[in-house]
Amino acid sequence: MWKCCSVVCAGDSKNPGSDVMEIDCRDLSVREINRMLKEAVRNGERKIVLKNPGAKHYIAAGLVGEVEVEIKGSVGFFVATMAHQPRIIVEKNAGWFAGDNMTNGYLEIRGNAGDGVGQGIYGGVIVVRGDAGARTGEIMKNGTIIIGGDSDFMTGLYMMGGRMVVLGNLRSMAGESIVRGVIYVKGEVESLGKNAKIVEIDEKDEEWLKDVLKKYNFNSSTSSFRKIIPIRKRFVYGSAPSEEG
């Protein structure tokens, strides 16, 4: 059941005239938080503020609907995993696998994020304003990931599609076993993984980059950007024939 002391709804005397629902997560389990979020979306809430998240794991897991969720603090692992359509803002940091298997929507982390940002995403946009850990965009199928700082080793591991933008540096084995998709990088690349090559961007890349960086409030200069793409589009181990990229 909902804990009345933990919720301030639209028009409540604690928050008169507001059209924002607030949930104090301090004394709530993750299961309770997510149940309340889903019920609020079913009830037509359009903006929800989560206070005192306490770096809990799985916040907004499986959340579906056109709702904005503002999280006033840091979150743990798997924030917004398998989410579809919501706009989720994390004011501080996130643990591993932020946006894991998202299908649509928007996730923004205004601090740093751990390993596996955007693992397996099918669509939507993930923005990390700071640095990201290892294996960013691992097995991503589509969508867009933007990292404002550095991204650690094996960024784009087994990447199958979509676009990634890294404004800082890439650590070792960037693009390891990439199959499809593209990684745009502005900083230094420590080393490339298997099946990855780095090439210059073209006019279409430059146009897309300017648009997306401006849209998400980054410096829209495209100078120094290059891109990592597959050497072969069907990358296999062994002697099986491959389609040249």
C-alpha positions in Angstrom: 0.0 0.0 0.0 1.0 3.6 -0.5 2.5 5.3 2.6 0.6 8.6 2.8 3.5 10.3 4.7 5.8 9.5 1.8 3.7 11.0 -0.9 2.7 14.6 -1.8 0.2 14.5 -4.6 -1.1 17.3 -6.8 -3.2 19.7 -4.8 -2.2 18.3 -1.4 -2.1 20.7 1.5 1.7 20.0 1.8 2.1 21.2 -1.8 -0.8 23.4 -2.6 -1.6 24.1 -6.2 1.2 21.9 -7.5 0.8 19.6 -10.5 3.9 17.6 -9.4 3.6 14.4 -7.5 6.4 13.8 -4.9 7.5 10.5 -3.4 9.9 10.4 -0.5 11.9 7.2 -1.0 13.8 7.2 2.2 11.7 4.5 4.0 10.4 2.7 1.0 11.6 -0.4 -0.6 12.4 -0.4 -4.4 9.4 -2.6 -5.0 7.2 0.0 -3.2 8.7 2.8 -5.2 8.2 1.2 -8.5 4.7 0.1 -7.7 3.9 3.7 -6.8 5.5 5.0 -10.0 3.5 2.6 -12.2 0.2 3.3 -10.4 0.8 7.0 -10.7 1.4 6.7 -14.5 -1.9 4.7 -14.8 -3.6 7.5 -12.8 -2.4 10.1 -15.3 0.4 11.8 -13.4 2.7 13.7 -15.8 5.6 14.6 -13.5 6.9 12.8 -10.5 9.8 13.8 -8.2 11.6 11.1 -6.2 13.3 12.5 -3.1 15.9 10.7 -1.0 16.5 7.9 -3.5 19.5 6.7 -1.4 21.3 5.1 -4.4 18.7 2.3 -4.4 18.9 -0.2 -7.3 16.3 -0.8 -10.1 14.5 2.5 -9.7 11.9 3.0 -12.5 12.6 -0.6 -13.8 10.0 -1.5 -16.4 8.3 1.9 -16.3 6.1 2.5 -19.3 4.3 5.8 -20.2 4.8 9.4 -21.1 5.9 10.7 -17.7 8.8 12.8 -16.4 10.6 11.4 -13.4 13.1 13.6 -11.6 15.3 11.8 -9.1 16.8 14.1 -6.5 20.0 12.3 -5.8 22.1 9.2 -6.9 20.8 5.8 -7.9 22.2 2.4 -7.9 22.3 -0.4 -10.5 19.8 -0.7 -13.4 18.0 2.6 -13.2 15.3 2.7 -15.9 16.1 -0.9 -17.0 13.5 -2.0 -19.7 11.8 1.4 -19.6 9.6 2.5 -22.5 8.7 6.2 -23.1 9.4 8.0 -19.8 11.8 10.9 -19.4 14.0 10.2 -16.4 16.5 12.7 -14.9 19.0 11.6 -12.3 20.4 14.7 -10.6 23.6 13.0 -9.4 25.3 9.7 -10.2 24.2 6.2 -11.3 25.6 2.7 -10.8 26.0 0.0 -13.3 23.8 -0.7 -16.3 21.9 2.6 -16.4 19.2 2.3 -19.1 19.7 -1.4 -19.6 17.5 -2.7 -22.4 15.5 0.6 -22.8 13.2 0.5 -25.7 12.2 4.2 -25.9 12.3 7.4 -23.9 15.1 9.5 -22.4 17.5 9.0 -19.5 19.8 11.7 -18.3 22.5 11.3 -15.6 23.9 14.6 -14.5 26.9 13.1 -12.8 28.9 10.0 -13.6 27.7 6.5 -14.4 29.2 3.1 -13.8 29.8 0.2 -16.2 27.4 -0.9 -18.9 25.5 2.4 -19.7 22.8 1.6 -22.3 23.5 -2.1 -22.4 21.3 -3.7 -25.0 19.2 -0.7 -25.7 16.7 -0.9 -28.6 15.9 2.8 -28.8 15.6 6.1 -27.0 18.4 8.5 -25.8 20.7 8.2 -22.8 22.8 11.2 -21.8 25.6 11.0 -19.2 27.0 14.5 -18.4 30.1 13.2 -16.7 32.2 10.0 -17.2 31.0 6.5 -17.8 32.5 3.2 -16.8 33.5 0.2 -18.9 31.4 -1.5 -21.7 29.2 1.5 -22.5 26.7 0.5 -25.2 27.5 -3.2 -24.9 25.3 -5.1 -27.4 23.2 -2.0 -28.1 20.8 -2.5 -31.0 19.6 1.1 -31.7 19.1 4.4 -30.1 21.6 7.1 -29.0 24.1 7.3 -26.1 26.0 10.5 -25.4 28.8 10.6 -22.8 30.0 14.1 -21.9 33.3 12.9 -20.4 35.4 9.8 -20.8 34.2 6.2 -21.3 36.3 3.3 -20.0 37.5 0.1 -21.7 35.5 -1.9 -24.2 33.1 0.9 -25.1 30.8 -0.5 -27.8 31.5 -4.1 -27.0 29.5 -6.3 -29.5 27.7 -3.1 -30.6 24.9 -4.1 -33.1 23.5 -0.7 -34.1 22.7 2.8 -33.0 25.0 5.7 -32.4 27.3 6.7 -29.6 29.0 10.0 -28.9 31.9 10.4 -26.5 33.1 13.9 -26.0 36.1 12.8 -23.8 38.6 10.0 -24.2 38.0 6.3 -24.9 40.1 3.8 -23.0 41.5 0.5 -24.3 39.8 -1.9 -26.7 37.2 0.6 -28.0 34.7 -0.9 -30.3 35.7 -4.5 -29.3 33.9 -6.9 -31.7 31.6 -4.2 -33.0 29.1 -5.6 -35.6 27.2 -2.5 -36.7 26.6 1.1 -35.5 29.0 3.9 -35.0 31.0 5.5 -32.1 31.8 9.2 -32.5 34.7 10.2 -30.3 36.2 13.7 -29.8 39.1 12.8 -27.4 41.9 10.3 -27.5 41.5 6.6 -28.2 43.8 4.5 -26.2 43.4 1.4 -28.4 40.9 -0.3 -30.7 39.3 -3.7 -30.2 38.9 -6.5 -32.7 37.0 -5.6 -35.9 37.1 -1.9 -35.1 38.7 0.9 -37.2 38.8 4.6 -36.9 38.0 6.9 -39.8 37.2 10.6 -40.5 33.6 11.8 -40.2 31.8 13.0 -43.4 29.4 15.8 -44.0 26.3 13.7 -42.9 28.1 12.8 -39.7 29.0 16.4 -39.0 25.4 17.6 -39.6 24.0 14.9 -37.3 26.5 15.6 -34.6 25.8 19.4 -34.6 22.1 18.8 -34.3 22.2 16.2 -31.6 24.9 18.0 -29.5 22.9 21.3 -29.7 19.7 19.5 -28.8 21.1 18.0 -25.6 23.0 21.1 -24.6 26.6 20.2 -25.4 29.1 22.3 -27.3 28.1 21.7 -30.9 31.6 22.1 -32.4 32.5 19.0 -34.4 36.2 19.7 -34.7 38.4 16.7 -33.7 35.6 14.2 -34.0 36.4 10.9 -35.7 34.3 7.7 -35.8 34.8 4.1 -35.0 33.0 1.6 -37.3 33.3 -2.1 -38.0 35.9 -3.4 -40.4 33.4 -6.1 -41.3 29.7 -5.9 -40.9 29.4 -9.6 -40.1 32.2 -10.3 -37.7 32.8 -13.9 -36.8 35.7 -15.8 -35.2 37.3 -18.4 -37.4 37.3 -18.8 -41.1 33.6 -18.2 -42.0 33.1 -15.7 -44.8 32.4 -12.1 -43.8 30.7 -9.2 -45.5 33.2 -6.4 -45.9 32.2 -3.1 -44.4 
